[in-house]
Each structure stands twice: as structure tokens, then as C-alpha cells.
């Protein structure tokens, strides 16, 4: 005698997570994020070494400018326009980016002042530390996918 199927939900197919919207968006965002990370590091180095400004100022300038580029590339190649109006998206982008910059500068400061890391190494760690936050906050909050 066959037992009734008690699972009323759809069956997950092997590899379905890899084909999901969030996985496709994450893969695209990884590329966009990589481009923006390189840009952020270049700006950071330029402001830190070229202009001779403090690493926290350099980190702030590079984060804010690369966030603007990230927004443009995210709309163009990753998320599309999303459900929010443009002005609202930009407002929420910089709102969630405030959390990102706090974490970024915190890791940067700890890396340099506490651990004694080279500024660029600390910046790379700081960028990596906020990558997941950046993607998830944009996916779920800014663009409301």
C-alpha cells in the first residue's frame, strides 16, 4: 500500500538553488562587486598615497565613490530598476551603505591600528568583510527583489 505524500510543497530539484534568482543575482553581483572593489582600492590608494590624506578619509572617499558606481552597475547589470522609484532606491542605497561604511572603516581601523597590517591589506579585508552585507541589503532592501 502506498503512503500518502504529506509534503504538499513543490519538490526541490537538484541544483535548483544554483538556478534561483538570488543565485543568478549573486553571480552577477560578484562580478560587479569585483569591478567596484578594484575601483575602491585604486581610489583608496590614490587618496591615501597620492593626496597624503589619513586612511579613514581615504576609506570614506573611496567607499562613497565606489558605492555610486556600484549602484549604476547594479541597476544596469544585476537587479534592474527594482520596485522602488529611483530617488527612493538611491536613498535606501546610501542608508544601507552607512552600515557598510561603518563596518568597512571599523575593519580598516582594527587592521591598521590594532593588527599593524599594511593599509592596502587592511582595505582588502575591509572590502571583503562587507561584501555579503552589500549584496543582501541591495537584493532584499534597496531593489526589493
C-alpha positions in Angstrom: 0.0 0.0 0.0 1.4 3.4 -0.9 1.7 6.0 1.8 0.2 9.4 1.0 2.6 12.2 0.2 2.5 14.5 3.2 4.7 17.2 1.6 2.3 19.5 -0.2 5.1 21.9 -1.3 6.9 21.7 -4.6 9.8 19.3 -4.8 13.3 20.8 -5.0 15.2 19.7 -8.0 18.9 19.1 -7.6 20.8 22.3 -8.4 17.7 24.4 -8.2 19.3 26.8 -5.8 22.0 27.4 -8.4 19.4 28.4 -10.9 17.4 30.6 -8.5 17.0 34.3 -8.9 19.2 35.1 -5.9 22.0 32.8 -7.1 21.9 34.4 -10.6 21.9 37.9 -9.0 24.7 36.9 -6.6 26.9 35.7 -9.5 26.3 38.9 -11.4 26.9 41.0 -8.3 30.1 39.2 -7.6 31.4 40.5 -11.0 30.1 44.0 -10.4 31.4 43.9 -6.9 34.8 42.8 -8.1 35.0 45.7 -10.5 33.9 48.2 -7.8 36.3 46.7 -5.3 39.2 47.3 -7.7 37.9 50.8 -8.2 37.6 51.3 -4.5 41.1 50.1 -3.8 42.5 52.3 -6.6 40.8 55.4 -5.2 41.8 54.5 -1.7 45.5 54.2 -2.8 45.3 57.4 -4.8 43.8 59.5 -1.9 46.0 57.8 0.7 49.3 57.9 -1.1 48.8 60.5 -3.8 47.0 63.1 -1.8 48.5 62.0 1.5 45.3 62.0 3.4 44.5 59.9 6.5 43.4 56.3 5.9 39.9 56.9 7.3 39.4 59.9 5.0 40.8 57.8 2.1 38.5 54.9 3.1 35.4 57.1 3.2 36.1 58.8 -0.1 36.8 55.5 -1.9 33.7 53.8 -0.3 31.3 56.6 -1.3 32.6 56.9 -4.9 32.7 53.2 -5.5 29.1 52.8 -4.0 27.9 55.3 -6.6 29.5 53.2 -9.4 28.2 50.0 -7.8 24.6 51.4 -7.8 24.8 52.3 -11.5 26.3 48.9 -12.4 23.8 47.1 -10.2 20.9 48.7 -11.9 22.3 48.1 -15.3 23.6 44.5 -15.0 22.3 42.9 -11.8 19.0 44.0 -10.3 17.4 46.2 -12.8 15.3 49.1 -11.5 13.6 47.1 -8.8 10.2 48.0 -7.4 11.2 51.3 -5.8 11.3 54.7 -7.5 14.8 55.9 -8.4 15.1 58.5 -5.7 13.9 56.1 -3.0 16.4 53.4 -4.3 19.3 55.9 -4.0 18.2 57.0 -0.5 18.0 53.4 0.7 21.3 52.5 -1.1 23.1 55.1 0.9 21.2 54.3 4.1 22.3 50.6 4.0 25.7 51.8 2.8 26.1 53.7 6.0 26.1 50.4 7.8 28.6 49.1 5.3 30.9 52.1 5.7 30.8 51.8 9.5 31.9 48.1 9.2 34.4 48.9 6.4 36.1 51.7 8.4 35.9 49.6 11.6 37.7 46.7 10.0 40.2 49.1 8.3 41.0 50.7 11.6 41.4 47.5 13.5 43.5 46.1 10.7 45.9 49.1 10.7 45.9 50.3 14.3 45.4 47.0 16.2 46.9 44.3 13.9 49.5 46.5 12.3 48.5 45.5 8.7 49.6 47.4 5.7 46.9 49.9 4.7 46.1 48.2 1.4 45.9 44.7 3.0 43.6 46.1 5.7 41.4 47.8 3.0 41.1 44.5 1.1 40.0 42.7 4.3 37.5 45.6 5.0 36.0 45.3 1.5 35.7 41.6 1.8 34.1 41.9 5.2 31.1 44.0 3.9 30.6 42.2 0.6 27.8 39.9 1.8 26.1 42.8 3.6 26.2 44.9 0.4 24.7 42.2 -1.8 22.0 41.0 0.6 20.9 44.6 1.6 20.7 45.6 -2.1 18.9 42.4 -3.1 16.2 42.4 -0.3 16.0 46.1 0.7 17.2 48.5 -1.9 15.8 46.8 -5.0 13.1 44.7 -3.3 13.6 41.7 -5.4 
